[in-house]
Amino acid sequence: MRRPSDHRDGEPAERVSSHLVERCKDGDERAWAELVEATHRDVYTLCLRILGDPHDAAEATQDAYLKAWRGLRGFRGDAMFETWLYRVASNSALSKHRGRRRRQSHEAGVQDEILTDMPASGSVEATAGARIEVQALEAALARLPEQHRTAVVLRDVYGMNIEEIATQLGISETAAKVRVHRARKKLKEMVFEGGSDEV
Amino acid sequence: MRCEEVRETLPAYSRDGDVGLQVRRHLSRCDDCNTELVRYQTLFGSLAELRDHSVQPPPELVHQLSAIPYRRQSVDELRGHVVRNRNRYAAGLAVAAIGAGAAVWKTRRTRSVTA
């Protein structure tokens, strides 16, 4: 019998030192530029994974950094700065998601573009220690229904716990657990068995 | 336990190791369920690695984000200027309102005299 992997909720790699955060708190604009340079790709990517649209992701990223700048004095350093920033960013992305009218045609275009790189159905072999191609996984995530995609991205890519996800999504913890569970099953089917994106 | 029941527990098991003894027993003798377990393990390992793969944002984004303190500063400066000079702005608005009222009154009076 195979044992479960040792994967646990890991903290993101530390790219922002506490000294840099303190300089930002003091209003040092050069320190802020350094902080932005070190983190903006990851924050943009998180927003893109949730929203599935580059334009919306850029807007959500701007909103996240504006909130981060304004709320920086409230950051006490209990968690890593990157973890705090991810929470702010996912909150911005989800707010945008709730507020926008879905631009279906544009999103479909972007997703079609991603899907061209997706391997043939069921082409991924499951062997111990194997890894799924990044593009294939991103494409499968993009095909998940939005609610499921958001839940599994926050839980299994960014390591948020169920309580945080429930708060961010404005749903009960039970509902958050169900969403994560269904999303994982669907994603596994899509990657390994060529399952359809209908849930 | 039946395979269907065991498979419902596999996502949580492979992610968090959260499973009962019966499931472990079943897995110790069921190759099909073990294959499923490996699939979930592969999936979770790959999902966790996605965090290290970032997408290149639009080039102008980094400049816009870096400029946030300056934007904030200009808004604060404007707000401070308005607050400091609120009496002058209020007086200016009052004069403008009186002037506009007078102009309207004069126009109406001229029209009524002509009629």
Interface residues (C-beta under 8 A of the other chain):
Chain A: M1 R2 P4 S5 H7 G10 P12 A13 G27 E29 W32 A33 V36 E37 H40 R41 D42 Y44 T45 L48 P54 A57 A58 T61 Q62 Y65 L66 W69 R70 V124 A126 T127 A128 A130 R131 I132 V134 L137 E138 V152 D156 V157 Y158 G159 H181 R184 K185 L187 K188 V191 F192
Chain B: P11 A12 Y13 S14 R15 D16 G17 V19 R24 L27 S28 N34 T35 L37 V38 R39 Y40 Q41 T42 L43 F44 G45 S46 L47 A48 E49 L50 R51 D52 H53 S54 V55 Q56 P57 P58 L61 V62 Q64 L65 S66 I68 P69 Y70 R72
